[in-house]
Amino acid sequence: MKVMAQMAMVMNLDKCIGCHTCSVTCKQAWTNRAGTEYVWFNNVETRPGQGYPRRYEDQDEWKGGWSLNKRGRLQLRAGGRLKKLATIFSNPKMPSIDDYYEPWTYDYATLTNAPAQEHIPVARPRSLISGKTMKVNWSANWDDNLGGSKAVWENDPVLAKASVDVKRSLEETFMFYLPRICEHCLNPSCAASCPSGAIYKRSEDGIVLVDQDRCRGWRMCVSGCPYKKVYFNHRTGKAEKCTFCFPRIEVGLPTVCSETCVGRLRYLGLVLYDADRVLEAASTPDDQDLYEAQRSVLLDPHDPDVVRAAERDGIPHDWIEAAQRSPIHALINVFKVALPLHPEYRTMPMVWYVPPLSPVVDVVRDTGNDAEDPDNLFAAIDKLRIPIEYLAELFTAGDVAPVEGCCASWLRCAPTCVTSTWVASRTPRSPRRSAWGRRRCMTCTASSPWPSTTSATSSRVPMWSRRILSRSSPPSARSTTREAPGWAARDPSARGRERSRCRSRWRTSQCSATGRPRTT
């Protein structure tokens, strides 16, 4: 068993309101420059819908991810080394700018410099690539809020795999939002597709990055990524992708998309996994068994054997503690309410999702029954206005049973969470009633009556100040022993001061660790 650490994220789709704040802030932070006008490291899609780029989930067309050969071994769907060498100067399986969208601006000079005239001047759209006047007919969220309309039915690759009954029920289906970032997979096909070896997975935290010095712009990574989250900068001639905001992670801050999320739907944390079992899990013959195979790769950070193995493999003790405090393992393997996006791609994604459950309450309420009674909610799972088969095609390769189990587990937690939060808000000193109810602040001993969300989990991220090592660093520089000198490590008395400060602020306004208001 080879224990390694991995930064991961879980998104609760019930909380996403489709405001695109995460997309805009990510854009301003990372891709607000020439050559990346069409690039969105974070985007929010409306489902059902085509996605961004268009129909990126149609792997029969784009050949992304992995597949099994006749001998049951993993191989890139786009072909091996010989095929890539034959097409290295002309890659036919790559989205064009029309599949993304041609970025544009408006001719504002016409408005500001136009003389007085009878008709109001018009600022026409101009392409940011060619500079010519263009007609806008597509963008990154062009089908926003059109999930239940016939305008997107025919072009949704996931819906094409669903049954006829699911398609017939779409007129009664309400849309839901699906935020997407790079999955930072355990078995990234983009890294395996790169002829230059420029894409690498950091051994310390599992974040997948692009070495800009080694990248030669072959764009095989764009074809190899089944989620199409690797982009080509046409100005620099280099590939770029989501970095999981690693400069912020290294100083203990959450990602930009997490910190600015209005719905507070993103859970950040550290998980431990067995690196020796990744290949075996990704080579599972049946696509519908890949979900359970990936769950088996994730290790219990509270297991004494896992802790000893992690220390033996050079993982610092404070990293192990961070994994024990992290909500990710609990959401995936304890409560079993989170699911991976398209596990059939065999990349072992590490951004998981809690499927939406909002319409369940509506179904029960419309019948005149108590919508908060767990017994009534369990009976309504099979009557979701979002067809359960559609969710299964997204998260479990078409297997309905895990999605139903996930919904049932989530419904067991939700009423307890609501009750515990209601009681805790009136009795702040009462004991914690459930794992989803009263939580403790990450850096103090004061209790919080709210479920853990982004701001609460941000301090769970281990902090370290070591130099970022590129692939070109010598092996001696890539030490397996890592130090995490956060504020607690630099000053042992800082933790005590933080506890005292948080206890005093509990009686006033907010917790210094989570920033959430207190109810006394």
C-alpha positions as CSV (number, residue, x, y, z in Angstrom):
1,M,0.0,0.0,0.0
2,K,1.4,3.3,-1.1
3,V,-0.4,6.2,0.7
4,M,-0.6,9.5,-1.1
5,A,-2.5,12.8,-0.4
6,Q,-4.9,14.4,-2.8
7,M,-6.8,17.7,-2.7
8,A,-10.4,17.1,-3.6
9,M,-13.7,18.9,-3.8
10,V,-17.4,18.0,-3.4
11,M,-20.2,20.2,-4.8
12,N,-23.7,20.1,-3.5
13,L,-25.8,20.8,-6.5
14,D,-28.9,21.5,-4.4
15,K,-27.2,24.8,-3.4
16,C,-26.2,26.0,-6.8
17,I,-28.3,29.0,-7.9
18,G,-26.6,29.5,-11.3
19,C,-25.3,33.0,-10.5
20,H,-22.0,32.3,-12.3
21,T,-20.1,34.2,-9.6
22,C,-17.5,31.4,-9.5
23,S,-17.0,31.6,-13.2
24,V,-16.5,35.4,-13.3
25,T,-14.1,35.5,-10.3
26,C,-12.1,32.6,-11.7
27,K,-12.0,34.4,-15.1
28,Q,-10.8,37.6,-13.5
29,A,-8.1,35.8,-11.4
30,W,-6.6,33.4,-14.0
31,T,-7.7,34.0,-17.7
32,N,-8.4,37.7,-18.0
33,R,-5.6,38.2,-20.6
34,A,-4.9,37.9,-24.3
35,G,-5.1,34.4,-25.8
36,T,-7.5,33.1,-23.1
37,E,-10.6,35.1,-23.9
38,Y,-12.5,31.9,-24.6
39,V,-11.1,30.0,-21.7
40,W,-13.2,29.3,-18.6
41,F,-11.4,27.2,-16.0
42,N,-14.7,27.2,-14.1
43,N,-18.0,27.2,-15.9
44,V,-21.6,26.5,-14.8
45,E,-23.7,24.4,-17.2
46,T,-27.5,24.0,-17.3
47,R,-28.7,20.5,-17.5
48,P,-30.1,19.0,-19.7
49,G,-27.8,20.8,-22.1
50,Q,-24.9,20.6,-24.5
51,G,-22.2,21.7,-22.1
52,Y,-19.0,23.6,-22.8
53,P,-17.5,23.0,-25.3
54,R,-20.5,21.7,-27.2
55,R,-21.2,18.0,-26.7
56,Y,-17.9,17.5,-24.9
57,E,-19.3,14.3,-23.4
58,D,-19.6,12.6,-26.8
59,Q,-16.4,10.5,-26.6
60,D,-17.3,8.7,-29.8
61,E,-16.5,12.0,-31.4
62,W,-13.7,13.4,-29.3
63,K,-12.0,10.2,-28.1
64,G,-11.2,11.5,-24.6
65,G,-10.3,9.4,-21.6
66,W,-9.3,5.8,-21.3
67,S,-10.7,2.5,-22.6
68,L,-9.9,-1.2,-22.2
69,N,-8.2,-3.1,-25.0
70,K,-8.9,-6.7,-25.9
71,R,-6.5,-7.9,-23.1
72,G,-8.3,-5.8,-20.5
73,R,-5.6,-3.2,-20.2
74,L,-6.0,0.5,-20.1
75,Q,-5.3,2.5,-23.3
76,L,-6.0,6.0,-24.4
77,R,-9.2,6.2,-26.4
78,A,-7.4,8.5,-28.8
79,G,-4.7,6.0,-29.5
80,G,-1.2,5.1,-28.4
81,R,2.2,6.6,-29.2
82,L,2.3,5.5,-32.8
83,K,-1.0,7.0,-33.6
84,K,-0.2,10.3,-31.8
85,L,3.1,10.5,-33.6
86,A,1.3,10.1,-37.0
87,T,-1.1,12.9,-36.1
88,I,1.2,15.1,-34.1
89,F,1.1,18.0,-36.6
90,S,-2.6,17.7,-37.4
91,N,-4.9,16.5,-34.6
92,P,-8.3,15.8,-36.1
93,K,-10.0,15.1,-32.7
94,M,-10.0,18.5,-31.2
95,P,-12.8,21.0,-30.6
96,S,-12.7,24.0,-32.9
97,I,-13.3,27.6,-31.8
98,D,-16.9,27.2,-33.0
99,D,-17.4,24.3,-30.5
100,Y,-16.2,26.7,-27.7
101,Y,-17.3,30.1,-29.0
102,E,-15.6,33.0,-30.7
103,P,-14.9,35.6,-28.0
104,W,-16.1,39.1,-28.7
105,T,-16.3,42.6,-27.5
106,Y,-18.3,45.6,-28.6
107,D,-17.3,48.6,-30.6
108,Y,-17.8,51.1,-27.8
109,A,-15.9,53.8,-29.7
110,T,-19.0,54.1,-32.0
111,L,-21.0,55.1,-29.0
112,T,-18.6,57.5,-27.4
113,N,-17.3,59.2,-30.6
114,A,-20.6,59.3,-32.6
115,P,-21.8,62.8,-33.5
116,A,-25.3,64.1,-32.8
117,Q,-27.7,62.3,-35.1
118,E,-31.3,61.3,-35.5
119,H,-30.7,57.6,-34.8
120,I,-29.1,56.1,-31.8
121,P,-25.7,54.6,-32.7
122,V,-25.1,50.9,-32.2
123,A,-22.1,49.2,-30.7
124,R,-21.7,46.1,-32.9
125,P,-19.9,43.0,-31.6
126,R,-16.3,42.5,-32.8
127,S,-14.3,39.3,-32.7
128,L,-11.4,39.4,-30.2
129,I,-9.5,37.0,-32.5
130,S,-9.9,38.5,-36.0
131,G,-11.1,42.0,-35.0
132,K,-13.9,41.9,-37.5
133,T,-17.6,42.5,-37.0
134,M,-19.3,39.2,-36.2
135,K,-22.7,37.7,-35.4
136,V,-23.0,36.3,-31.9
137,N,-24.6,32.8,-32.0
138,W,-23.0,30.9,-29.2
139,S,-21.1,31.3,-25.9
140,A,-20.0,29.4,-22.8
141,N,-23.4,29.5,-21.2
142,W,-25.6,30.1,-24.3
143,D,-28.1,27.5,-23.2
144,D,-28.3,28.9,-19.7
145,N,-31.7,28.2,-18.1
146,L,-32.9,26.3,-21.1
147,G,-32.6,22.8,-19.5
148,G,-36.3,21.9,-19.8
149,S,-36.8,23.2,-23.3
150,K,-36.8,21.4,-26.6
151,A,-34.0,23.7,-27.8
152,V,-31.4,21.5,-26.1
153,W,-32.9,18.1,-26.1
154,E,-31.5,16.9,-29.4
155,N,-27.9,18.0,-28.7
156,D,-27.5,16.6,-25.1
157,P,-25.1,13.5,-25.3
158,V,-26.3,12.3,-21.9
159,L,-29.9,12.5,-22.8
160,A,-29.2,10.5,-26.0
161,K,-28.4,7.5,-23.8
162,A,-31.5,7.8,-21.7
163,S,-34.7,5.8,-22.3
164,V,-37.7,7.0,-24.2
165,D,-39.7,7.5,-21.0
166,V,-37.0,9.8,-19.7
167,K,-37.3,12.0,-22.8
168,R,-41.0,12.0,-22.6
169,S,-40.9,13.3,-19.0
170,L,-38.7,16.2,-19.9
171,E,-41.6,18.6,-20.2
172,E,-42.1,18.1,-16.5
173,T,-38.4,18.2,-15.6
174,F,-36.9,21.2,-14.0
175,M,-33.4,22.2,-14.9
176,F,-30.4,22.1,-12.5
177,Y,-27.0,23.7,-12.6
178,L,-23.7,21.8,-12.9
179,P,-20.5,23.7,-12.0
180,R,-17.4,22.2,-13.6
181,I,-13.7,22.6,-13.0
182,C,-10.7,20.4,-13.8
183,E,-11.2,17.1,-12.1
184,H,-7.5,16.7,-11.1
185,C,-7.9,13.0,-11.7
186,L,-6.0,10.2,-10.0
187,N,-5.4,8.7,-13.5
188,P,-5.3,11.8,-15.7
189,S,-5.5,11.0,-19.4
190,C,-4.3,14.5,-20.3
191,A,-0.9,13.8,-18.7
192,A,-0.6,10.5,-20.5
193,S,-1.5,12.1,-23.9
194,C,1.2,14.8,-23.7
195,P,4.1,14.0,-26.0
196,S,6.3,16.5,-24.2
197,G,5.6,15.3,-20.7
198,A,4.6,18.9,-19.7
199,I,1.5,17.9,-17.7
200,Y,2.3,16.4,-14.4
201,K,0.5,15.5,-11.2
202,R,2.1,16.9,-8.0
203,S,3.1,14.1,-5.6
204,E,2.5,16.2,-2.5
205,D,-1.2,17.1,-3.1
206,G,-2.3,15.5,-6.4
207,I,-3.0,18.8,-8.2
208,V,-2.5,18.5,-12.0
209,L,-0.5,21.3,-13.6
210,V,1.1,22.3,-16.9
211,D,4.9,23.0,-17.0
212,Q,4.9,26.0,-19.3
213,D,8.6,25.6,-20.1
214,R,8.2,22.1,-21.4
215,C,4.9,22.6,-23.3
216,R,5.3,22.6,-27.0
217,G,1.7,23.3,-28.0
218,W,1.0,19.8,-29.5
219,R,-2.6,20.0,-28.0
220,M,-2.8,16.3,-27.6
221,C,-3.9,17.0,-24.0
222,V,-6.9,18.9,-25.3
223,S,-8.0,15.7,-27.1
224,G,-7.0,13.4,-24.3
225,C,-9.1,15.2,-21.6
226,P,-12.6,13.8,-21.7
227,Y,-13.9,16.8,-19.7
228,K,-12.3,19.2,-22.1
229,K,-10.8,21.3,-19.3
230,V,-7.4,21.8,-21.0
231,Y,-7.2,24.8,-23.2
232,F,-4.8,26.2,-25.8
233,N,-3.5,29.8,-25.5
234,H,-3.3,30.9,-29.1
235,R,-1.0,33.8,-28.1
236,T,1.6,31.9,-26.2
237,G,1.2,28.6,-28.0
238,K,1.0,26.8,-24.6
239,A,-1.7,24.6,-22.9
240,E,-3.4,26.0,-19.8
241,K,-5.8,24.5,-17.3
242,C,-7.3,24.9,-13.9
243,T,-4.6,25.0,-11.2
244,F,-6.9,24.4,-8.3
245,C,-5.6,27.8,-7.1
246,F,-2.5,26.1,-5.8
247,P,-0.8,29.4,-4.7
248,R,-3.8,30.0,-2.4
249,I,-4.0,26.4,-1.2
250,E,-0.3,26.6,-0.2
251,V,-1.0,29.4,2.2
252,G,-4.2,27.9,3.6
253,L,-6.8,29.8,1.5
254,P,-9.6,28.1,-0.4
255,T,-9.8,28.3,-4.2
256,V,-11.3,31.5,-5.7
257,C,-14.4,29.7,-6.9
258,S,-15.0,28.2,-3.5
259,E,-14.4,31.5,-1.6
260,T,-16.7,33.5,-3.8
261,C,-19.5,30.9,-4.2
262,V,-22.8,32.5,-3.3
263,G,-24.5,29.2,-2.6
264,R,-21.7,27.9,-0.4
265,L,-21.9,24.6,-2.2
266,R,-18.2,23.6,-2.4
267,Y,-16.5,21.5,0.2
268,L,-12.7,21.4,0.1
269,G,-10.5,19.0,1.8
270,L,-7.6,16.5,1.7
271,V,-8.1,12.8,1.2
272,L,-5.7,9.8,1.4
273,Y,-5.6,7.1,-1.2
274,D,-3.8,4.0,-2.1
275,A,-1.7,4.8,-5.2
276,D,-1.0,1.1,-5.8
277,R,-4.6,0.4,-6.4
278,V,-5.4,3.2,-8.9
279,L,-4.5,1.2,-12.0
280,E,-6.5,-1.8,-10.8
281,A,-9.5,0.3,-10.1
282,A,-9.3,2.1,-13.4
283,S,-9.1,-1.2,-15.2
284,T,-12.4,-2.5,-13.8
285,P,-14.1,-4.3,-16.7
286,D,-17.6,-3.1,-16.1
287,D,-18.2,0.6,-16.4
288,Q,-20.9,0.5,-13.8
289,D,-18.5,-0.9,-11.2
290,L,-16.1,2.0,-11.5
291,Y,-17.8,4.1,-8.9
292,E,-17.4,1.4,-6.2
293,A,-13.8,0.7,-7.5
294,Q,-12.9,4.4,-7.0
295,R,-14.4,4.5,-3.5
296,S,-12.3,1.5,-2.5
297,V,-9.1,3.4,-3.5
298,L,-9.9,6.2,-0.9
299,L,-8.5,5.3,2.5
300,D,-10.0,5.9,6.0
301,P,-7.7,8.6,7.6
302,H,-8.9,7.4,11.0
303,D,-7.7,3.8,10.5
304,P,-4.5,3.2,12.6
305,D,-3.0,1.1,9.8
306,V,-3.5,3.8,7.3
307,V,-2.0,6.4,9.6
308,R,1.1,4.3,10.1
309,A,1.4,3.7,6.4
310,A,1.0,7.4,5.7
311,E,3.7,8.3,8.1
312,R,6.0,5.6,6.6
313,D,5.4,7.1,3.2
314,G,6.5,10.6,4.3
315,I,3.1,12.3,4.8
316,P,3.4,14.8,7.6
317,H,1.3,14.3,10.7
318,D,-0.5,17.6,10.3
319,W,-1.5,16.5,6.8
320,I,-3.0,13.3,8.3
321,E,-4.9,15.4,10.8
322,A,-6.2,17.6,7.9
323,A,-7.4,14.5,6.1
324,Q,-9.2,13.3,9.3
325,R,-10.9,16.7,9.7
326,S,-11.7,16.9,6.0
327,P,-15.4,16.4,5.0
328,I,-14.5,14.8,1.7
329,H,-14.0,11.2,2.9
330,A,-17.1,11.4,5.0
331,L,-19.3,12.6,2.2
332,I,-18.0,9.9,-0.2
333,N,-17.4,6.8,2.0
334,V,-19.3,7.4,5.3
335,F,-22.5,9.2,4.3
336,K,-22.2,8.1,0.6
337,V,-24.0,11.1,-0.7
338,A,-21.4,12.2,-3.3
339,L,-20.8,10.8,-6.8
340,P,-18.1,11.3,-9.4
341,L,-18.7,12.9,-12.8
342,H,-18.6,10.3,-15.6
343,P,-16.6,7.5,-14.0
344,E,-16.8,5.6,-17.3
345,Y,-14.0,7.8,-18.6
346,R,-11.7,5.9,-16.2
347,T,-9.7,8.9,-15.2
348,M,-10.7,8.6,-11.5
349,P,-12.0,12.2,-11.1
350,M,-11.6,13.9,-7.7
351,V,-14.3,16.5,-8.0
352,W,-17.5,14.8,-6.8
353,Y,-21.1,16.0,-6.7
354,V,-24.1,15.6,-4.3
355,P,-27.0,15.1,-6.8
356,P,-29.9,17.6,-6.6
357,L,-32.9,16.6,-4.4
358,S,-35.0,19.8,-4.4
359,P,-38.0,18.4,-6.4
360,V,-38.5,15.5,-4.0
361,V,-39.9,17.9,-1.4
362,D,-42.2,19.5,-4.1
363,V,-43.5,16.1,-5.1
364,V,-44.5,15.2,-1.5
365,R,-45.9,18.6,-0.8
366,D,-48.1,18.5,-3.9
367,T,-49.7,15.3,-2.6
368,G,-50.7,17.1,0.6
369,N,-48.3,15.1,2.9
370,D,-45.7,16.3,5.2
371,A,-42.6,17.2,3.0
372,E,-40.3,17.0,6.0
373,D,-41.2,13.5,7.0
374,P,-38.3,11.2,6.1
375,D,-40.6,8.3,5.4
376,N,-42.5,10.3,2.9
377,L,-39.3,11.5,1.2
378,F,-37.9,8.0,0.7
379,A,-41.1,7.0,-1.1
380,A,-40.7,9.9,-3.5
381,I,-37.2,9.2,-4.7
382,D,-38.4,7.3,-7.8
383,K,-40.7,10.2,-8.7
384,L,-37.9,12.8,-9.1
385,R,-38.8,15.4,-11.7
386,I,-35.1,15.1,-12.7
387,P,-35.2,11.5,-14.0
388,I,-33.0,9.3,-11.9
389,E,-31.8,7.7,-15.2
390,Y,-30.4,11.0,-16.3
391,L,-28.5,11.5,-13.1
392,A,-27.2,7.9,-13.4
393,E,-25.8,8.7,-16.9
394,L,-24.0,11.6,-15.4
395,F,-22.6,10.1,-12.3
396,T,-22.6,6.3,-12.3
397,A,-22.2,5.2,-16.0
398,G,-26.0,4.5,-16.2
399,D,-26.3,2.4,-13.0
400,V,-29.4,3.6,-11.2
401,A,-28.8,1.7,-7.9
402,P,-26.0,3.9,-6.6
403,V,-27.9,7.1,-7.4
404,E,-30.9,5.8,-5.5
405,G,-28.7,4.8,-2.6
406,C,-27.1,8.2,-2.6
407,C,-30.4,10.0,-2.6
408,A,-31.6,7.8,0.2
409,S,-28.5,8.6,2.3
410,W,-28.8,12.3,1.6
411,L,-32.4,12.2,2.7
412,R,-31.4,10.5,6.0
413,C,-28.9,13.3,6.6
414,A,-31.0,16.3,5.5
415,P,-33.9,16.1,8.1
416,T,-31.3,15.5,10.9
417,C,-29.3,18.4,9.7
418,V,-32.3,20.7,9.7
419,T,-33.4,19.6,13.1
420,S,-30.0,19.8,14.6
421,T,-29.3,23.3,13.2
422,W,-32.7,24.5,14.5
423,V,-32.0,23.2,18.0
424,A,-28.3,24.3,18.0
425,S,-29.3,27.9,17.0
426,R,-31.3,28.1,20.2
427,T,-29.0,26.1,22.5
428,P,-25.5,26.8,21.4
429,R,-24.0,24.7,24.2
430,S,-26.0,21.6,23.5
431,P,-24.0,18.5,22.4
432,R,-23.6,17.7,18.7
433,R,-26.6,15.6,17.5
434,S,-25.3,14.5,14.1
435,A,-22.3,14.7,11.9
436,W,-24.2,17.1,9.6
437,G,-25.4,19.3,12.5
438,R,-23.2,20.9,15.0
439,R,-19.6,21.2,13.7
440,R,-16.5,22.4,15.4
441,C,-14.5,25.3,14.1
442,M,-11.4,24.1,12.3
443,T,-8.8,26.0,14.3
444,C,-10.6,26.3,17.7
445,T,-12.8,24.4,20.1
446,A,-15.9,26.6,19.8
447,S,-19.0,24.9,18.3
448,S,-20.8,26.1,15.2
449,P,-24.4,25.3,14.5
450,W,-24.0,25.3,10.7
451,P,-22.9,22.5,8.5
452,S,-19.4,22.7,7.2
453,T,-19.2,24.8,4.1
454,T,-16.4,26.5,2.1
455,S,-15.4,29.1,4.7
456,A,-15.3,26.4,7.4
457,T,-13.3,23.9,5.4
458,S,-10.8,26.4,4.1
459,S,-8.7,26.1,7.2
460,R,-8.8,22.4,6.8
461,V,-6.5,22.7,3.9
462,P,-2.9,22.0,5.0
463,M,-0.6,25.0,4.9
464,W,3.0,24.6,3.8
465,S,5.6,27.0,2.5
466,R,7.8,24.7,0.5
467,R,9.1,25.7,-3.0
468,I,7.0,24.5,-5.9
469,L,9.0,21.9,-7.7
470,S,8.6,21.5,-11.4
471,R,9.1,18.4,-13.4
472,S,12.6,19.6,-14.3
473,S,13.7,19.6,-10.7
474,P,16.3,17.0,-9.8
475,P,15.1,13.9,-7.9
476,S,17.0,14.9,-4.8
477,A,15.0,18.2,-4.6
478,R,11.7,16.3,-4.6
479,S,11.9,15.1,-1.0
480,T,9.2,12.8,0.3
481,T,9.4,14.5,3.7
482,R,7.4,17.6,3.7
483,E,7.0,20.3,6.4
484,A,3.8,22.2,6.9
485,P,4.8,25.3,8.8
486,G,1.4,27.0,9.1
487,W,0.6,29.5,11.8
488,A,0.3,26.7,14.4
489,A,3.7,25.3,13.5
490,R,5.4,28.6,13.5
491,D,4.0,29.7,16.9
492,P,2.7,26.9,19.2
493,S,1.0,29.5,21.3
494,A,-0.9,30.8,18.4
495,R,-3.5,28.0,18.6
496,G,-4.2,28.8,22.2
497,R,-4.6,32.5,21.4
498,E,-7.0,31.6,18.6
499,R,-9.1,29.5,20.9
500,S,-9.4,32.2,23.4
501,R,-10.3,34.8,20.8
502,C,-12.9,32.5,19.3
503,R,-14.5,31.8,22.7
504,S,-14.8,35.5,23.3
505,R,-16.2,36.3,19.9
506,W,-18.7,33.5,20.3
507,R,-20.5,35.8,22.7
508,T,-20.2,38.8,20.4
509,S,-20.5,38.6,16.7
510,Q,-18.7,35.9,14.7
511,C,-16.1,33.1,14.9
512,S,-12.6,34.1,13.9
513,A,-12.0,30.8,12.2
514,T,-15.2,30.5,10.1
515,G,-16.3,34.1,9.9
516,R,-19.9,33.0,10.5
517,P,-22.3,35.0,12.8
518,R,-23.1,33.5,16.2
519,T,-26.5,33.2,17.7
520,T,-26.5,33.5,21.5
